[in-house]
Amino acid sequence: MKCLSLTFYIILLSVCVAITPMTKLFAKDNPQVRFITHPLPPFSYQDNGSLSGFSIDIIQAMMQHTQQTANIQMYPFNRAFQLLKSQPNTALFVIAKRPEREVSMKWVGPILSSGVYFYQKRNSGLSLAHLEDLKHVSNVGVVFGNADHTFLDSQGFTNLSTDKSQLQSLKMLNYGRVDVAPMSELIMPFLAKAAGIDINSIERTPIKLYDSTLYIAFSNDTTDEVVALWQQAFDELKSSGQYQTIYQDYFPTETATATATAKQ
């Protein structure tokens, strides 16, 4: 009889552990993660003094799932990237997962994918068809330290003009201070709107840099357990349909030019 009672107790304990909410698991001896982002409409931007955007809503929804609270801070991309590499328990969103970055940080996602193309002023007179053609223009606008900058620099480009944000790069393109600039086809309309630029004055070239898949990157010292719990929180957003609801708020299906990873 005692043996049966002990067996029942063990089974009951196992069930209790299995159904323990993720919030309880998350709170157990896990350090607080510092979340930082960078200006990139419509993913993250300032709206009347508050942070708004698709990725802001995603992170806040994940925090609700984990009952974690944190003040999200915004920095220029390069500063945010340096903080990610130098500060413990730090997470930067959103950021492209590229081969040169893959082993130096930990990843949660993917959040979203989009093609990155080069854009130029309409009626600029430039005839561009291949990546090598861009080595012969005067200036290529890129964000200092981001994946586009790193990749083009590795390809031997010596005519790169750096800015602090993609919004600034687009403005420089509009002013004629750079000839072309690489941008996600998904966010290009939002950048033009934020910059007050007529989108019809800018045109996409046929030159595709690559497909960019965006993630939340965690500093390499963040424990695997913590990263796994945040991945679980993101997975729950997708399985519950909450991710798609947020996605459609920013990228209505009929106008989206990239595929939400939740649909894949």
C-alpha positions in Angstrom: 0.0 0.0 0.0 2.8 2.4 0.9 4.4 1.5 -2.5 1.2 2.5 -4.3 1.0 5.7 -2.3 4.6 6.6 -3.2 4.0 5.9 -6.8 0.9 8.1 -6.9 2.8 10.9 -5.2 5.6 10.7 -7.7 3.1 10.8 -10.6 1.3 13.7 -9.1 4.5 15.7 -8.6 5.6 15.0 -12.2 2.2 16.3 -13.5 2.5 19.5 -11.3 6.0 20.2 -12.7 4.8 19.6 -16.3 2.0 22.1 -16.0 3.9 24.7 -14.1 3.4 28.0 -15.9 6.3 29.4 -17.8 6.1 32.5 -15.6 7.1 30.4 -12.6 10.0 28.8 -14.4 11.1 32.2 -15.7 11.2 33.8 -12.3 13.4 31.0 -10.8 16.9 32.4 -10.3 17.0 33.9 -13.8 18.6 37.4 -14.2 16.6 40.2 -15.7 17.3 40.8 -19.4 18.0 44.3 -20.6 16.2 45.0 -23.9 17.5 47.6 -26.3 16.5 48.5 -29.8 17.3 51.0 -32.6 15.3 53.4 -34.7 13.8 51.5 -37.7 10.2 52.3 -38.6 7.8 50.5 -38.5 9.7 48.1 -36.2 10.7 50.6 -33.6 10.3 54.4 -33.4 9.5 57.3 -31.2 5.9 58.4 -31.1 5.2 61.4 -28.9 7.9 60.4 -26.6 7.0 56.8 -26.3 8.4 53.7 -28.1 6.1 52.2 -30.7 6.3 49.7 -33.6 5.9 46.2 -34.7 8.9 44.7 -32.8 8.0 46.8 -29.7 4.6 45.2 -29.6 6.1 41.8 -30.1 8.5 42.2 -27.2 5.9 43.6 -24.9 3.6 40.7 -25.7 6.4 38.3 -25.0 6.9 40.1 -21.7 3.3 39.5 -20.8 3.7 35.8 -21.4 6.7 35.7 -19.1 5.5 38.4 -16.6 8.8 40.1 -17.1 8.9 43.9 -17.1 11.7 46.0 -18.5 12.2 49.6 -19.8 13.2 49.2 -23.4 15.9 51.6 -24.4 16.6 53.0 -27.9 20.1 53.8 -29.3 21.6 54.3 -32.7 22.3 50.9 -34.3 26.0 50.8 -33.9 25.9 51.9 -30.2 23.2 49.3 -29.5 25.2 46.6 -31.3 28.3 47.5 -29.2 26.2 47.3 -26.0 25.0 43.8 -27.1 28.5 42.6 -27.5 29.9 44.2 -24.3 27.1 44.1 -21.7 25.8 40.9 -19.9 22.2 39.7 -20.2 21.4 42.2 -23.0 19.0 41.6 -25.9 18.9 43.7 -29.1 16.0 43.7 -31.5 15.5 43.5 -34.4 18.7 42.5 -36.0 19.6 40.4 -39.1 21.1 37.0 -38.4 24.2 36.9 -40.6 26.9 34.2 -40.8 29.6 36.5 -39.4 27.3 37.2 -36.3 25.9 33.7 -35.7 28.3 32.3 -33.2 29.0 35.5 -31.2 25.4 35.9 -29.9 22.3 33.8 -29.2 19.1 34.1 -31.2 15.3 34.1 -30.7 13.0 34.1 -33.7 12.8 34.4 -36.6 10.7 37.5 -36.3 10.3 38.3 -39.9 12.0 38.0 -43.3 12.3 40.5 -46.2 14.4 41.1 -49.3 16.9 43.9 -49.2 17.3 45.9 -52.5 19.2 49.0 -53.5 17.1 52.1 -54.1 17.9 55.2 -56.2 16.3 58.5 -57.0 13.8 58.1 -59.9 15.2 59.6 -63.1 18.7 59.7 -61.7 20.1 58.5 -65.0 22.0 55.7 -63.4 22.0 52.4 -65.3 22.4 49.7 -62.6 22.0 45.9 -63.0 24.6 44.1 -60.9 26.2 44.5 -57.6 29.6 45.3 -59.2 28.0 48.3 -60.9 27.6 50.0 -57.6 31.4 50.1 -57.1 31.4 52.8 -59.8 28.9 55.2 -58.3 30.1 58.1 -56.1 28.5 57.1 -52.9 26.5 54.1 -51.5 24.6 55.0 -48.3 24.7 52.4 -45.5 24.0 52.4 -41.7 27.3 52.3 -39.8 28.0 48.9 -38.4 24.9 47.1 -39.7 24.8 43.9 -41.8 24.7 45.8 -45.1 27.7 47.9 -44.2 29.7 44.8 -43.0 28.8 42.8 -46.1 29.6 45.5 -48.7 32.8 46.3 -46.9 33.8 42.7 -47.1 33.1 42.8 -50.9 35.7 45.5 -51.4 33.4 48.5 -51.6 35.4 51.7 -51.0 32.6 54.2 -51.7 30.5 53.6 -48.7 28.9 56.6 -46.9 27.8 55.8 -43.4 24.8 57.2 -41.4 23.3 56.5 -38.0 20.0 55.0 -39.3 18.2 53.9 -42.4 15.9 56.9 -42.1 19.0 59.1 -42.4 20.3 57.1 -45.3 17.0 57.6 -47.1 17.1 61.3 -46.5 20.7 61.4 -47.9 19.4 59.6 -51.0 16.6 62.0 -51.4 19.0 65.0 -51.0 21.2 63.5 -53.7 24.2 63.1 -51.3 24.3 59.3 -52.0 23.5 57.6 -55.3 22.0 54.4 -53.9 21.1 52.9 -50.5 20.1 49.3 -49.6 16.8 48.9 -47.7 14.3 46.2 -46.9 11.4 46.3 -49.4 9.0 45.7 -46.6 10.0 48.8 -44.6 10.8 51.2 -47.5 7.3 52.7 -47.6 7.4 53.3 -43.8 10.8 55.0 -44.0 9.6 57.3 -46.8 6.5 58.3 -44.8 8.6 58.9 -41.7 11.1 61.1 -43.7 8.3 63.0 -45.4 9.5 61.8 -48.8 7.2 61.1 -51.8 7.7 57.4 -52.3 7.2 57.9 -56.1 10.4 59.9 -56.2 12.4 56.8 -55.2 12.7 53.6 -57.2 13.9 50.1 -56.5 16.8 48.9 -58.6 16.9 45.3 -59.8 19.9 44.7 -57.5 19.0 42.5 -54.5 21.6 42.4 -51.8 20.2 39.4 -50.0 17.2 38.2 -48.0 17.3 39.5 -44.5 15.8 37.5 -41.6 15.4 39.4 -38.4 15.7 38.1 -34.9 16.1 39.1 -31.3 19.8 38.7 -30.4 21.0 38.0 -26.9 24.5 38.6 -25.5 26.6 35.4 -25.6 26.8 35.1 -21.8 23.0 34.8 -21.5 22.2 31.3 -20.3 20.7 28.8 -22.7 17.8 28.4 -20.3 16.9 32.1 -20.5 17.2 32.1 -24.3 15.0 29.0 -24.5 12.3 30.5 -22.3 12.2 33.7 -24.5 12.0 31.4 -27.6 9.1 29.6 -25.9 7.4 32.9 -25.3 7.7 33.9 -29.0 6.5 30.4 -30.1 3.4 30.9 -27.9 2.7 34.2 -29.6 2.7 32.4 -33.0 0.7 29.4 -31.9 -2.0 31.6 -30.2 -2.4 33.8 -33.2 -1.3 36.9 -31.4 1.8 37.3 -33.6 -0.4 37.4 -36.7 -2.8 39.9 -35.2 0.2 42.2 -34.5 1.6 41.6 -37.9 -1.6 42.5 -39.7 -1.8 45.8 -37.7 1.4 46.9 -39.3 1.6 44.9 -42.6 -1.9 44.3 -44.0 -1.9 41.1 -46.0 -3.0 42.8 -49.2 -0.1 45.2 -49.1 2.7 43.2 -47.5 5.7 42.5 -49.8 7.4 40.1 -47.5 6.2 36.9 -45.8 5.6 36.8 -42.1 7.4 33.9 -40.6 4.3 33.0 -38.7 2.8 31.9 -42.1 5.6 29.6 -43.0 
